[in-house]
Amino acid sequence: MNILSLLIFIPVLFALVIAVLPSAWRHSFKFIALGATLVQLGLAVWIYCNFKTGAAFAGVNHEEQFQFIQKLPWINLDLGTLGKMQIDYFVGIDGLSIALLVMSSAVLVVAALASWEIKSNLKGFFVLFLILDMAVIGVFCALDFFLFYIFYELMLLPLYFLIGMWGGARREYAAIKFFLYTLFGSVFMLLVMIGLYLSVTDPATGRHTFNMIQMMNPANYQPGSVFAVVSQQSILGFSARSVGFIVLFIAFAIKVPLVPLHTWLPDAHVEAPTPVSIILAGVLLKVGGYGIIRIAVGIFPEIAHTGAYWLGLLGVISIIYGALNALSQHDLKRMIAYSSVSHMGFVLLGIASMTTEGLSGAVMQMVSHGFLSTMLFFLAGVVYNRVHDRGITHFRGLTTIMPKYAAFVIVAFFASLGLPGFSAFIGEAFSLTGAFKSASVNGNLPHWMAICGSVGILLSAAYFLWTLQRMFFGSLNLKGGSVWKSALTDLNFREKLTLMPLAFIALILGIMPSLVFDKINESVITFINFLQVK
């Protein structure tokens, strides 16, 4: 069996085991789920170690660019006079997906450990958790648009129930808001996917195809091709390709999320249980960034070039607006949620630069934020599990009673604000370098956008340090008094075991960013060259 298929579907096998076990065994469900994610992480690390670099790849529109490929006929329909429809089970990875694949596998292990706090309906929770696990890994591996869409939509249902059934007091509102936002983008994405299918043919078979690599193939939209004819059609005064790009961009921007499509995120994070918040911030947001790179920009590169200024502007607005909102929050999880909006803005700014430095920085920022947001939400969950309160102003002087906890918070906060030596500094620095370079190389972005992006780093230092000062330093003062003081015990073994690798990864990626860059470099260069050809 192909290693990627094994990686994708292992969680389902473990979910079936949990589903058939009697409820009397419910205390074993968390170990089974953890075992599934550990096996998956082991496979992901093996894939990372065996991922080849240095090969002269032919180009992003050729299957040779991807590794660990598996392509099997899946759905075959005879449409009579309209010909035949064939949809393939087609998976493979390149440098743009390998780093996100390993990061997601590691984050899911942390989410599984955080799930040990769940006390009710354990069978339902862990079955949904493992289905979600399968879907997010499948998204990063799929090379057939139909298959990608199935995995993309499959993420929606488990998350809706995980938030709506195990969340906080306003969980139903948060779950419905998340569902409607995501479904809104997905419905229109389906229409674009169908339009692309009807416009693109596979040169090997002559049939229409959902193959994303063929959708990026320039031969499919040369003058005289079906794709070119369709592209000339006007929709509401815009070209068909412009509409296609805008629709796909909006669908993925909701996931990122970018301002003004971000409002579901703070509500979902505040109401979601800790493991779901970890998956939302650590993995789901990266699906949006990956979709923009792989699909929106990859299939419509000339539209991305034309609209790069507006993409960069949205990125800068998200950086500043998210940081200002984080600065005004009194709920710890809501502050972290808005910080995610700000940090993911750097991803779009790097993509919009259309430079090697910018795209490398965008991928690095997604990997870095995946680990750091996971660490931040896990730390927020530690306090909430003890006293069921997250009010920043309700705590003071926590360092005196929770010194180990405070030490990890300090590492997470300083790493997240972009301190040199940590991973976030590398991602943000390269994204800003790409934005500055873009002004002189391709003219996509003006210098002032990079300068405004730099202001976002200053603002992130402000809200992280202010939160640190209010919650952890000074004389001990807790809203709950002596009751809270006795409840706020320091980190236990499981919590330390979870946080230590995250802190180590944040540091090692800041010192040795080549662990990511060496794997993504050739794919990034090839992708940028591909965009410039267009």
TILOFI-65617 format. One record per residue (C-alpha): x, y, z; residue number from 0. Coordinates in Angstrom, 2 decimals. Layout:
% TILOFI-65617
     east    north       up  num
        X        Y        Z  NUM
...
END
This chain:
% TILOFI-65617
     east    north       up  num
     0.00     0.00     0.00    0
     1.21     3.50    -0.83    1
     2.75     5.23     2.19    2
     0.56     8.34     1.73    3
    -2.61     6.27     1.60    4
    -1.50     4.52     4.77    5
    -0.86     7.90     6.38    6
    -4.31     9.16     5.40    7
    -6.42     6.16     6.36    8
    -4.71     4.83     9.51    9
    -6.89     7.10    11.71   10
   -10.02     5.56    10.20   11
    -8.86     2.06    11.15   12
    -8.31     3.18    14.73   13
   -11.69     4.98    14.69   14
   -13.37     1.72    13.68   15
   -11.67    -0.03    16.60   16
   -13.03     2.59    19.00   17
   -16.49     2.38    17.40   18
   -16.81    -1.39    17.92   19
   -15.37    -1.47    21.44   20
   -17.97    -1.51    24.24   21
   -18.46     1.65    26.29   22
   -17.03    -0.17    29.32   23
   -13.64     0.23    27.64   24
   -14.04     4.00    27.32   25
   -10.91     4.70    29.37   26
    -8.85     3.04    26.63   27
   -10.20     5.26    23.84   28
    -7.73     8.07    24.56   29
    -4.81     5.64    24.34   30
    -6.09     4.26    21.03   31
    -6.45     7.78    19.58   32
    -3.00     8.72    20.83   33
    -1.59     5.53    19.31   34
    -3.15     6.40    15.94   35
    -1.56     9.86    15.90   36
     1.83     8.51    17.03   37
     1.84     5.91    14.25   38
     0.86     8.64    11.82   39
     3.64    10.91    13.07   40
     6.14     8.08    12.67   41
     5.07     7.60     9.04   42
     5.24    11.35     8.40   43
     8.79    11.51     9.79   44
     9.76     8.54     7.59   45
     8.33    10.36     4.56   46
    10.25    13.50     5.53   47
    13.52    11.58     5.86   48
    13.01     9.85     2.51   49
    11.80    12.93     0.63   50
    14.29    13.51    -2.17   51
    15.87    16.90    -2.75   52
    18.32    18.05    -5.39   53
    16.51    16.40    -8.30   54
    16.00    18.43   -11.47   55
    12.22    18.52   -11.42   56
    10.58    19.18   -14.78   57
     8.12    21.76   -13.50   58
     5.08    22.24   -11.35   59
     2.74    21.16   -14.13   60
     4.38    17.72   -14.42   61
     3.74    14.77   -12.18   62
     7.52    14.30   -11.85   63
     7.51    17.29    -9.48   64
     5.68    15.17    -6.89   65
     6.83    12.17    -4.88   66
     5.16     9.11    -3.28   67
     2.51     9.28    -5.99   68
    -0.40     6.87    -6.15   69
    -2.93     7.18    -8.96   70
    -5.81     4.72    -9.25   71
    -9.11     4.83   -11.19   72
   -11.87     5.60    -8.73   73
   -15.15     6.72   -10.34   74
   -15.96     5.78   -13.94   75
   -19.18     6.90   -15.59   76
   -20.32     6.44   -19.17   77
   -22.20     9.62   -20.12   78
   -23.26     8.41   -23.56   79
   -22.81    11.05   -26.22   80
   -21.02    13.26   -23.70   81
   -18.22    10.71   -23.38   82
   -16.85     9.16   -20.23   83
   -16.04    10.64   -16.84   84
   -13.13     9.28   -14.86   85
   -12.16    10.51   -11.42   86
    -8.90     9.23   -10.00   87
    -7.74     8.59    -6.49   88
    -4.59    10.66    -6.99   89
    -2.25    11.55    -4.12   90
     1.32    12.84    -3.95   91
     3.41    15.48    -2.21   92
     6.06    18.03    -3.10   93
     8.09    20.47    -1.04   94
     5.12    22.77    -0.50   95
     3.18    20.02     1.25   96
     5.82    17.89     3.00   97
     6.56    20.41     5.76   98
     2.86    21.02     6.42   99
     2.24    17.28     6.45  100
     4.83    16.63     9.16  101
     3.71    19.68    11.16  102
     0.05    18.58    11.03  103
     0.93    15.06    12.15  104
     2.82    16.44    15.16  105
     0.03    18.87    16.05  106
    -2.51    16.04    15.97  107
    -0.44    14.13    18.54  108
    -0.63    17.16    20.85  109
    -4.37    17.47    20.20  110
    -4.78    13.79    21.12  111
    -2.95    14.39    24.42  112
    -5.07    17.47    25.09  113
    -8.18    15.34    24.46  114
    -7.55    13.51    27.72  115
    -9.46    16.35    29.39  116
   -12.68    15.25    27.68  117
   -14.90    13.37    30.13  118
   -18.25    12.89    28.35  119
   -19.25    10.73    25.36  120
   -15.68     9.61    24.77  121
   -16.52     7.21    21.95  122
   -18.22     9.89    19.86  123
   -15.48    12.42    20.51  124
   -12.55    10.22    19.53  125
   -14.29     8.75    16.46  126
   -14.98    12.28    15.19  127
   -11.44    13.34    16.14  128
    -9.88    10.55    14.05  129
   -12.17    11.23    11.06  130
   -11.05    14.86    11.22  131
    -7.46    13.64    11.40  132
    -7.93    11.67     8.17  133
    -9.50    14.64     6.37  134
    -6.80    17.20     7.19  135
    -3.98    14.85     6.14  136
    -5.88    13.98     2.96  137
    -6.13    17.66     1.98  138
    -2.33    18.04     1.94  139
    -1.90    14.87    -0.15  140
    -4.70    15.15    -2.74  141
    -3.74    16.03    -6.32  142
    -7.20    15.44    -7.78  143
    -9.52    18.41    -7.22  144
   -12.55    16.16    -6.63  145
   -10.64    14.20    -3.99  146
    -9.32    17.42    -2.47  147
   -12.86    18.78    -2.24  148
   -14.11    15.64    -0.47  149
   -11.39    15.84     2.17  150
   -11.89    19.61     2.45  151
   -15.62    19.23     3.08  152
   -15.14    16.21     5.32  153
   -13.29    18.45     7.80  154
   -16.43    20.51     8.26  155
   -18.75    17.88     9.75  156
   -16.52    16.57    12.59  157
   -15.55    20.12    13.57  158
   -19.20    21.17    13.70  159
   -20.04    18.40    16.15  160
   -16.80    18.68    18.14  161
   -17.50    22.38    18.78  162
   -21.27    22.05    19.08  163
   -21.29    19.08    21.49  164
   -18.13    19.50    23.58  165
   -17.73    23.29    23.51  166
   -18.55    26.04    26.00  167
   -21.76    27.86    26.90  168
   -22.30    29.35    23.42  169
   -21.11    26.30    21.54  170
   -24.18    26.00    19.30  171
   -23.80    29.58    18.06  172
   -20.06    29.15    17.42  173
   -20.55    25.81    15.63  174
   -23.32    27.11    13.36  175
   -21.35    30.26    12.54  176
   -18.28    28.22    11.65  177
   -20.37    25.81     9.57  178
   -22.16    28.53     7.58  179
   -19.00    30.54     6.92  180
   -17.10    27.53     5.64  181
   -20.03    26.12     3.68  182
   -20.55    29.48     1.96  183
   -17.07    29.35     0.45  184
   -17.24    25.64    -0.30  185
   -20.46    25.81    -2.34  186
   -19.01    28.32    -4.76  187
   -15.73    26.42    -4.85  188
   -17.73    23.45    -6.13  189
   -19.00    25.52    -9.07  190
   -15.47    26.61    -9.99  191
   -14.28    23.00    -9.70  192
   -16.98    21.87   -12.14  193
   -16.10    24.70   -14.53  194
   -12.43    23.72   -14.45  195
   -13.32    20.07   -15.06  196
   -15.34    20.96   -18.17  197
   -12.54    23.19   -19.46  198
    -9.50    20.96   -18.94  199
    -8.59    17.74   -20.72  200
    -5.96    15.16   -19.93  201
    -3.63    14.89   -22.97  202
    -3.05    11.20   -22.26  203
    -6.75    10.24   -22.44  204
    -8.41    13.19   -24.13  205
   -11.03    13.25   -21.37  206
   -12.03    16.02   -19.02  207
   -10.21    15.72   -15.74  208
   -10.13    16.92   -12.14  209
    -6.34    16.47   -12.11  210
    -4.97    19.62   -10.43  211
    -1.62    19.24   -12.19  212
    -3.34    19.33   -15.57  213
    -5.38    22.33   -14.42  214
    -2.04    24.12   -13.92  215
    -0.72    22.94   -17.30  216
    -0.29    25.97   -19.63  217
    -1.26    23.83   -22.64  218
    -4.82    23.73   -21.34  219
    -5.36    27.45   -21.71  220
    -3.36    28.32   -24.82  221
    -5.28    30.23   -27.57  222
    -7.79    27.94   -29.21  223
    -8.13    25.54   -26.26  224
   -11.45    24.94   -24.56  225
   -10.08    26.52   -21.39  226
    -9.11    29.67   -23.32  227
   -12.53    29.94   -24.94  228
   -14.29    29.56   -21.60  229
   -11.91    32.04   -20.00  230
   -12.95    34.71   -22.48  231
   -16.52    34.60   -21.22  232
   -17.60    37.55   -19.09  233
   -19.31    37.16   -15.71  234
   -20.60    40.38   -14.12  235
   -18.01    42.32   -16.08  236
   -15.11    40.10   -15.00  237
   -13.38    37.41   -17.03  238
   -14.29    33.84   -16.13  239
   -10.76    33.20   -14.85  240
   -10.91    36.29   -12.64  241
   -14.19    35.12   -11.13  242
   -12.74    31.63   -10.63  243
    -9.72    33.01    -8.79  244
   -11.82    35.35    -6.61  245
   -14.22    32.56    -5.62  246
   -11.42    30.13    -4.73  247
    -9.51    32.83    -2.89  248
   -12.57    33.73    -0.78  249
   -13.20    30.06     0.04  250
    -9.65    29.60     1.30  251
    -9.44    33.07     2.89  252
   -12.33    32.05     5.17  253
   -10.19    29.18     6.43  254
    -7.02    31.28     6.89  255
    -8.91    33.49     8.08  256
    -8.32    36.91     6.55  257
   -10.06    40.14     7.47  258
   -13.03    40.64     6.94  259
   -13.81    36.90     6.77  260
   -12.32    36.17    10.19  261
   -15.23    36.70    12.59  262
   -15.99    32.99    13.02  263
   -12.53    32.30    14.43  264
   -12.62    34.08    17.84  265
   -16.06    32.64    18.61  266
   -15.05    29.13    17.57  267
   -11.84    29.25    19.61  268
   -13.49    30.61    22.74  269
   -16.22    27.98    22.73  270
   -14.24    25.00    21.41  271
   -12.58    22.56    23.81  272
    -8.77    22.80    23.94  273
    -8.01    19.92    21.51  274
   -10.36    21.39    18.90  275
    -8.82    24.86    19.33  276
    -5.43    23.26    18.75  277
    -6.59    21.67    15.49  278
    -8.35    24.85    14.36  279
    -5.29    27.06    14.86  280
    -2.54    24.52    14.26  281
    -3.90    22.79    11.15  282
    -7.14    24.23     9.75  283
    -5.75    27.71     9.18  284
    -2.86    26.18     7.21  285
    -5.32    24.38     4.93  286
    -6.49    27.83     3.85  287
    -2.96    29.08     3.16  288
    -2.04    25.87     1.35  289
    -5.20    26.11    -0.78  290
    -4.37    29.67    -1.84  291
    -0.88    28.62    -2.94  292
    -1.65    25.26    -4.51  293
    -5.03    25.92    -6.12  294
    -5.98    29.61    -6.36  295
    -2.53    30.91    -7.35  296
    -1.38    27.67    -9.01  297
    -4.33    27.42   -11.39  298
    -4.86    31.16   -11.96  299
    -1.31    32.59   -11.79  300
    -1.89    35.53   -14.13  301
    -4.89    36.69   -12.08  302
    -2.81    36.37    -8.91  303
    -0.14    38.59   -10.51  304
    -2.73    41.17   -11.53  305
    -4.33    41.21    -8.10  306
    -1.13    40.86    -6.06  307
    -1.46    44.42    -4.73  308
    -4.88    43.64    -3.29  309
    -3.70    40.33    -1.85  310
    -0.82    42.10    -0.13  311
    -3.18    44.82     1.13  312
    -5.49    42.19     2.66  313
    -2.44    40.61     4.30  314
    -1.33    43.93     5.82  315
    -4.85    44.73     7.03  316
    -5.06    41.31     8.70  317
    -1.66    41.82    10.36  318
    -2.55    45.23    11.83  319
    -6.25    44.65    12.54  320
    -5.65    41.26    14.17  321
    -2.87    42.68    16.36  322
    -4.95    45.68    17.49  323
    -7.85    43.40    18.38  324
    -5.52    41.07    20.29  325
    -4.25    44.07    22.23  326
    -7.79    44.91    23.42  327
    -8.87    41.43    24.56  328
    -9.52    40.32    28.13  329
   -10.08    36.62    27.33  330
    -6.82    34.69    26.90  331
    -8.12    32.38    24.16  332
    -9.68    35.27    22.25  333
    -6.37    37.15    22.43  334
    -4.55    34.14    20.99  335
    -7.23    33.77    18.29  336
    -6.76    37.35    17.11  337
    -2.99    36.90    17.21  338
    -3.51    34.04    14.73  339
    -5.37    36.40    12.39  340
    -2.39    38.77    12.57  341
     0.30    36.12    12.10  342
    -1.49    34.47     9.17  343
    -1.52    37.87     7.47  344
     2.23    37.43     6.98  345
     1.47    34.28     4.98  346
    -0.64    36.20     2.47  347
     1.90    39.02     2.31  348
     4.63    36.50     1.44  349
     2.44    34.82    -1.20  350
     1.50    38.17    -2.76  351
     5.17    39.10    -3.19  352
     5.55    36.29    -5.78  353
     9.21    35.96    -4.79  354
    11.20    32.95    -3.64  355
    11.92    34.60    -0.29  356
     8.29    35.56     0.23  357
     6.85    32.15    -0.60  358
     9.51    30.39     1.50  359
     8.66    32.74     4.37  360
     4.93    32.03     3.93  361
     5.46    28.27     4.20  362
     7.83    28.70     7.14  363
     5.34    30.98     8.86  364
     2.59    28.37     8.47  365
     4.82    25.66     9.93  366
     5.98    27.91    12.77  367
     2.50    29.16    13.59  368
     1.21    25.58    13.55  369
     3.51    24.63    16.41  370
     3.35    27.92    18.33  371
    -0.45    28.31    18.22  372
    -0.73    24.71    19.36  373
     1.50    25.52    22.32  374
    -0.42    28.71    23.13  375
    -3.85    27.08    23.10  376
    -2.61    24.13    25.12  377
    -1.26    26.57    27.73  378
    -4.57    28.46    27.78  379
    -6.33    25.15    28.32  380
    -4.13    24.33    31.33  381
    -5.46    27.31    33.32  382
    -9.04    26.87    32.10  383
    -9.14    23.19    33.10  384
    -8.14    24.11    36.65  385
   -10.43    27.08    37.41  386
   -12.73    27.32    34.34  387
   -11.78    30.94    33.74  388
    -9.60    32.62    31.08  389
    -9.92    36.28    32.03  390
    -6.50    37.92    31.70  391
    -7.30    40.43    34.44  392
    -8.53    37.67    36.78  393
    -4.99    36.41    37.37  394
    -1.87    38.08    38.70  395
     1.43    36.74    39.97  396
     0.97    33.21    38.61  397
     4.75    32.80    38.50  398
     4.79    32.40    42.27  399
     2.50    29.34    42.32  400
     3.04    27.92    38.79  401
     6.72    28.55    37.95  402
     7.05    25.71    35.40  403
     3.86    26.79    33.67  404
     5.08    30.38    33.60  405
     8.39    29.30    32.04  406
     6.62    27.61    29.13  407
     4.32    30.62    28.69  408
     7.35    32.92    28.50  409
     8.92    30.71    25.83  410
     5.67    30.56    23.83  411
     5.04    34.32    24.06  412
     8.59    35.36    23.14  413
     8.70    32.83    20.30  414
     5.34    34.04    18.95  415
     6.26    37.73    19.01  416
     9.13    37.01    16.61  417
    12.16    37.03    18.89  418
    15.33    36.10    16.93  419
    16.33    32.53    17.61  420
    12.77    31.23    17.33  421
    10.86    29.95    14.29  422
     8.40    32.84    13.97  423
    11.26    35.29    13.42  424
    12.42    33.31    10.38  425
     8.95    33.11     8.83  426
     8.13    36.77     9.36  427
    11.60    37.97     8.31  428
    11.48    36.07     5.01  429
     7.89    37.17     4.31  430
     8.88    40.81     4.84  431
    12.08    40.34     2.80  432
     9.98    38.99    -0.07  433
     7.61    41.97     0.24  434
    10.51    44.45     0.11  435
    12.09    42.60    -2.81  436
     8.81    42.51    -4.69  437
     8.76    46.30    -4.96  438
    11.96    46.30    -7.05  439
    11.75    42.91    -8.81  440
     8.17    42.54   -10.05  441
     6.41    45.63    -8.75  442
     3.66    43.61    -7.12  443
     3.89    45.28    -3.72  444
     4.97    48.80    -2.66  445
     7.53    49.26     0.09  446
     4.99    50.69     2.51  447
     3.23    47.32     2.79  448
     6.38    45.67     4.11  449
     6.87    48.58     6.53  450
     3.30    48.24     7.82  451
     3.84    44.50     8.17  452
     6.84    45.26    10.37  453
     4.61    47.36    12.62  454
     2.57    44.20    13.20  455
     5.61    42.60    14.85  456
     5.85    45.56    17.23  457
     2.16    45.24    18.08  458
     2.52    41.51    18.71  459
     5.27    42.28    21.22  460
     2.91    44.74    22.90  461
    -0.02    42.36    23.44  462
     2.09    39.36    24.40  463
     4.27    41.27    26.87  464
     1.30    43.12    28.35  465
    -0.52    39.82    28.90  466
     2.62    38.33    30.44  467
     3.00    41.29    32.78  468
    -0.63    41.27    33.91  469
    -1.02    37.53    34.48  470
     2.35    36.33    35.72  471
     4.24    39.10    37.50  472
     3.57    41.13    40.61  473
     2.06    39.96    43.88  474
    -0.35    37.05    43.77  475
    -3.94    38.20    43.23  476
    -6.58    35.79    41.97  477
   -10.24    36.47    41.36  478
   -11.16    33.17    43.00  479
    -8.98    33.75    46.05  480
    -7.79    30.76    48.05  481
   -10.04    28.36    46.12  482
    -8.24    29.21    42.89  483
    -4.86    29.16    44.62  484
    -5.34    25.55    45.69  485
    -6.71    24.58    42.27  486
    -3.91    26.22    40.26  487
    -1.36    23.45    40.61  488
     1.74    23.48    38.42  489
     2.15    21.35    35.30  490
     1.71    17.60    35.62  491
     3.80    15.01    33.78  492
     1.47    14.75    30.75  493
     1.42    18.52    30.29  494
     5.20    18.84    30.55  495
     5.65    15.91    28.17  496
     3.42    17.72    25.66  497
     4.94    21.18    25.98  498
     8.65    20.29    25.97  499
     8.77    19.06    22.34  500
     6.79    22.11    21.18  501
     9.21    24.49    22.88  502
    12.16    22.54    21.46  503
    10.73    22.63    17.91  504
    10.12    26.41    18.12  505
    13.76    26.86    19.12  506
    15.35    24.35    16.74  507
    13.47    25.73    13.71  508
    14.70    29.21    14.64  509
    18.29    28.02    14.89  510
    18.16    25.50    12.03  511
    15.48    26.70     9.56  512
    17.20    24.52     6.96  513
    15.13    21.64     8.39  514
    12.22    23.23     6.53  515
    13.95    25.23     3.79  516
    16.02    22.30     2.48  517
    12.83    20.34     1.80  518
    10.77    23.15     0.30  519
    13.45    25.09    -1.61  520
    13.33    23.36    -4.99  521
     9.54    23.27    -5.08  522
     9.36    26.95    -4.14  523
    11.85    27.93    -6.86  524
    10.02    25.80    -9.42  525
     6.68    27.28    -8.40  526
     7.96    30.87    -8.61  527
     9.50    30.16   -12.04  528
     6.18    28.67   -13.10  529
     4.36    31.83   -12.01  530
     6.81    34.08   -13.82  531
     6.34    32.16   -17.07  532
     2.66    33.05   -16.95  533
END
